[in-house]
Amino acid sequence: MLDAAVEYGRPLELTPRPVGYYKAFVDASGGGAQGDAYSIAIAHKEKDLFIVDVVRGIPGPFDPYLITKGFAELCKQYRITTVVGDKWGKEWVQSAWRGTGIAYVQSPLAKSDIYLEVVPLFARGLVRLPDHGPLLRELRLLHLQRHSGGRQSVDHPRGEHDDHANAVCGVLRSLSAHFGYRLDVFDPNFIDEDALPLPEQNPSRCKRTAIGGNRCRAHNRLLRRMIVCAGSINHSTSVSSSDFSDEAAPT
């Protein structure tokens, strides 16, 4: 699924169009020599497609205020007046962006939830990415983790980074939310027309999943299949079917 999203041969960055609506998502960093990169992704929607126009990541050491100023100038080229970012360094990040004249809004979702919410976009072939080496590597390294109590999350392996991946998935999620795109797989009333018939489910036996709310087993199976099929998650990490069991993880 990930390879199908990559537009090989296109420019690494697309110039802004005279008309159209663009969104930006940043994954800020403090600029330490061994720390994360300060990353930004810009995207727009064209018909049914979510097209990532720009992906940039600045590795440390750097002055985060200077990087913020440079990213702000980039956003203004795409007529972007508000950027979205994760919860890291909320106060200073907001302050740095405010000084550029562009508002900074904290994403309501944690990074792991952002990754899970964009899986349907990749699975349905609605995403278009540049052939950006660091981004593609980070996306392929993302993997599903299981925790005590049945909680699940998506993250990068220890010693690796996901700065570009976070920015790209963040802007895809922000863009889909802006245009009201339904992530049907997370709708309890979603009907999978390709699924095999299942016996009638007793609502009292529905299992509680990590994404919240009560979901019946049929819905859990669909969610697992979407995650396994989407090359953006677990592309290079083998996952057995037991890793996605309907039952809660042992404590």
C-alpha positions as CSV (number, residue, x, y, z in Angstrom):
1,M,0.0,0.0,0.0
2,L,2.8,2.4,0.8
3,D,4.6,1.8,-2.6
4,A,1.3,2.5,-4.4
5,A,1.1,5.9,-2.7
6,V,4.6,7.1,-3.9
7,E,4.7,9.2,-7.1
8,Y,8.0,8.2,-8.5
9,G,9.5,10.7,-10.8
10,R,7.6,13.7,-9.6
11,P,9.4,16.7,-8.1
12,L,10.3,16.3,-4.5
13,E,8.3,19.4,-3.7
14,L,5.3,20.8,-5.7
15,T,5.0,24.5,-6.2
16,P,1.9,26.2,-4.8
17,R,-1.1,26.4,-7.1
18,P,-2.8,29.8,-7.6
19,V,-6.0,28.4,-6.1
20,G,-6.6,25.6,-3.6
21,Y,-6.6,25.0,0.1
22,Y,-3.4,23.8,1.9
23,K,-2.7,22.5,5.4
24,A,0.5,22.2,7.3
25,F,1.6,20.0,10.2
26,V,4.9,20.4,12.1
27,D,6.8,18.0,14.4
28,A,8.9,20.5,16.4
29,S,12.3,19.8,18.0
30,G,14.5,21.7,20.4
31,G,17.5,21.6,18.0
32,G,19.9,19.3,20.0
33,A,22.7,17.7,18.2
34,Q,21.5,14.1,18.9
35,G,17.8,15.0,19.0
36,D,14.9,14.7,16.6
37,A,14.6,16.7,13.4
38,Y,12.3,19.7,13.2
39,S,9.9,18.6,10.4
40,I,7.0,20.0,8.4
41,A,4.6,18.6,5.8
42,I,2.3,20.6,3.5
43,A,-0.6,18.9,1.6
44,H,-3.7,19.6,-0.4
45,K,-6.8,17.7,-1.6
46,E,-7.4,17.3,-5.3
47,K,-10.7,15.6,-6.1
48,D,-10.5,12.4,-3.9
49,L,-6.8,12.4,-3.5
50,F,-4.7,13.7,-0.6
51,I,-1.5,15.0,-2.1
52,V,1.6,15.7,0.0
53,D,3.3,18.7,-1.6
54,V,6.3,19.3,0.7
55,V,8.2,17.3,3.3
56,R,11.1,18.9,5.1
57,G,13.1,17.9,8.1
58,I,16.0,19.8,9.7
59,P,18.4,17.7,11.8
60,G,20.2,19.3,14.8
61,P,22.0,21.2,15.9
62,F,20.0,24.3,15.0
63,D,18.2,27.3,16.5
64,P,14.5,26.3,16.6
65,Y,13.3,29.9,16.4
66,L,15.2,30.4,13.1
67,I,13.8,27.1,11.7
68,T,10.3,28.1,12.8
69,K,10.8,31.5,11.0
70,G,11.9,29.7,7.8
71,F,9.0,27.2,7.9
72,A,6.6,30.1,8.4
73,E,7.8,31.8,5.2
74,L,7.3,28.5,3.5
75,C,3.7,28.3,4.8
76,K,3.0,31.8,3.5
77,Q,3.9,30.7,0.0
78,Y,1.0,28.2,0.2
79,R,-1.4,30.7,1.8
80,I,-1.3,28.8,5.1
81,T,-2.2,30.9,8.1
82,T,-2.5,28.2,10.8
83,V,-0.3,25.2,11.4
84,V,-1.1,22.1,13.5
85,G,1.4,20.3,15.6
86,D,1.7,17.6,18.3
87,K,1.9,18.1,22.1
88,W,5.7,18.3,22.3
89,G,7.0,21.7,23.7
90,K,3.6,23.3,23.5
91,E,4.4,26.6,25.1
92,W,7.6,27.6,23.4
93,V,6.4,26.2,20.0
94,Q,3.2,28.3,20.2
95,S,5.3,31.3,21.2
96,A,7.8,30.8,18.3
97,W,5.0,30.5,15.7
98,R,3.0,33.4,17.1
99,G,6.1,35.6,16.5
100,T,5.9,34.8,12.8
101,G,2.3,35.8,12.4
102,I,1.1,32.2,11.9
103,A,-1.1,30.6,14.5
104,Y,-0.1,27.2,16.0
105,V,-2.8,24.8,17.0
106,Q,-2.2,21.6,19.0
107,S,-3.5,18.4,17.5
108,P,-6.3,16.9,19.6
109,L,-4.9,13.4,18.9
110,A,-1.8,11.8,20.2
111,K,0.8,10.7,17.6
112,S,-0.2,7.0,17.8
113,D,-3.9,7.8,17.2
114,I,-2.9,9.9,14.2
115,Y,-1.1,7.0,12.6
116,L,-4.1,4.7,13.2
117,E,-6.6,7.2,11.7
118,V,-4.8,7.6,8.4
119,V,-4.5,3.9,7.7
120,P,-7.8,3.9,5.7
121,L,-6.5,6.7,3.5
122,F,-3.5,4.6,2.5
123,A,-5.6,1.4,2.3
124,R,-8.0,3.0,-0.2
125,G,-5.3,4.4,-2.4
126,L,-6.1,8.0,-1.6
127,V,-2.6,9.3,-0.7
128,R,0.1,10.6,-3.0
129,L,3.6,11.0,-1.6
130,P,6.9,12.2,-2.9
131,D,9.8,9.8,-3.3
132,H,11.3,11.1,-0.1
133,G,13.9,8.6,1.3
134,P,13.8,9.5,5.0
135,L,10.0,9.7,5.0
136,L,9.5,6.3,3.3
137,R,12.0,4.6,5.6
138,E,10.3,6.0,8.7
139,L,6.8,4.9,7.5
140,R,8.1,1.4,6.8
141,L,9.6,1.1,10.3
142,L,6.4,2.0,12.2
143,H,5.0,-0.9,14.1
144,L,2.1,-1.8,16.3
145,Q,2.9,-2.3,20.0
146,R,0.7,-4.1,22.5
147,H,0.7,-3.0,26.2
148,S,-0.7,-4.3,29.4
149,G,-4.5,-4.1,29.7
150,G,-5.0,-4.5,25.9
151,R,-3.9,-1.0,25.0
152,Q,-2.3,-0.7,21.5
153,S,-0.1,2.0,20.0
154,V,1.9,2.7,16.9
155,D,5.5,3.9,17.2
156,H,9.0,3.7,15.8
157,P,11.6,1.2,16.9
158,R,14.0,2.2,19.7
159,G,16.9,4.2,18.3
160,E,15.0,5.3,15.2
161,H,13.0,8.4,14.4
162,D,9.6,9.2,12.9
163,D,9.7,13.0,12.6
164,H,8.9,13.1,8.8
165,A,6.3,10.4,9.2
166,N,4.6,12.2,12.1
167,A,4.4,15.4,10.1
168,V,3.0,13.7,6.9
169,C,0.4,11.6,8.7
170,G,-0.5,14.6,10.8
171,V,-1.2,16.8,7.8
172,L,-3.1,14.0,6.1
173,R,-5.3,13.6,9.2
174,S,-5.8,17.4,9.5
175,L,-6.7,17.6,5.8
176,S,-9.2,14.8,5.9
177,A,-10.9,16.3,9.0
178,H,-11.2,19.7,7.3
179,F,-12.9,18.3,4.3
180,G,-15.1,16.0,6.3
181,Y,-13.8,12.8,4.9
182,R,-15.3,9.8,6.8
183,L,-12.8,7.3,8.0
184,D,-15.5,4.7,7.7
185,V,-13.5,1.9,9.3
186,F,-13.9,3.7,12.6
187,D,-17.7,4.0,12.2
188,P,-19.5,1.3,14.3
189,N,-22.1,1.1,11.5
190,F,-19.6,0.5,8.8
191,I,-20.4,-2.6,6.6
192,D,-17.6,-4.4,5.0
193,E,-19.1,-5.8,1.8
194,D,-16.1,-8.0,1.1
195,A,-16.2,-9.7,4.5
196,L,-17.4,-13.3,5.0
197,P,-20.8,-13.6,6.7
198,L,-20.5,-13.7,10.5
199,P,-22.9,-15.1,13.0
200,E,-25.1,-12.5,14.8
201,Q,-23.3,-10.7,17.5
202,N,-24.5,-10.2,21.0
203,P,-24.0,-6.5,21.9
204,S,-23.2,-7.5,25.5
205,R,-20.2,-9.6,24.2
206,C,-18.6,-6.7,22.3
207,K,-15.0,-6.1,23.2
208,R,-13.5,-2.8,24.2
209,T,-10.6,-1.7,21.9
210,A,-7.7,0.6,22.4
211,I,-9.2,3.2,20.1
212,G,-12.1,3.7,22.4
213,G,-15.7,2.7,22.5
214,N,-17.3,-0.8,22.3
215,R,-16.7,-2.6,19.0
216,C,-18.0,-6.0,18.0
217,R,-15.5,-8.6,16.8
218,A,-16.5,-8.2,13.2
219,H,-15.4,-4.5,13.4
220,N,-12.2,-5.5,15.2
221,R,-11.3,-7.9,12.4
222,L,-11.8,-5.2,9.8
223,L,-9.6,-2.8,11.7
224,R,-6.9,-5.4,12.0
225,R,-7.0,-6.2,8.3
226,M,-6.8,-2.5,7.4
227,I,-3.7,-2.1,9.6
228,V,-2.0,-5.3,8.2
229,C,-2.8,-4.4,4.6
230,A,-1.6,-0.8,4.8
231,G,2.1,-0.7,3.9
232,S,2.5,2.4,6.0
233,I,2.4,0.4,9.1
234,N,4.3,-2.9,9.7
235,H,5.6,-2.8,6.2
236,S,9.0,-4.2,7.2
237,T,8.0,-5.8,10.6
238,S,6.3,-9.2,10.5
239,V,3.3,-9.4,12.7
240,S,1.5,-12.6,13.5
241,S,-2.2,-12.9,13.7
242,S,-2.0,-13.4,17.4
243,D,-0.6,-9.9,17.8
244,F,-4.1,-8.6,16.8
245,S,-6.2,-10.9,19.0
246,D,-9.7,-9.8,19.9
247,E,-8.9,-10.6,23.5
248,A,-7.2,-8.2,25.8
249,A,-3.4,-8.6,26.1
250,P,-2.3,-10.4,29.3
251,T,-1.2,-8.2,32.1
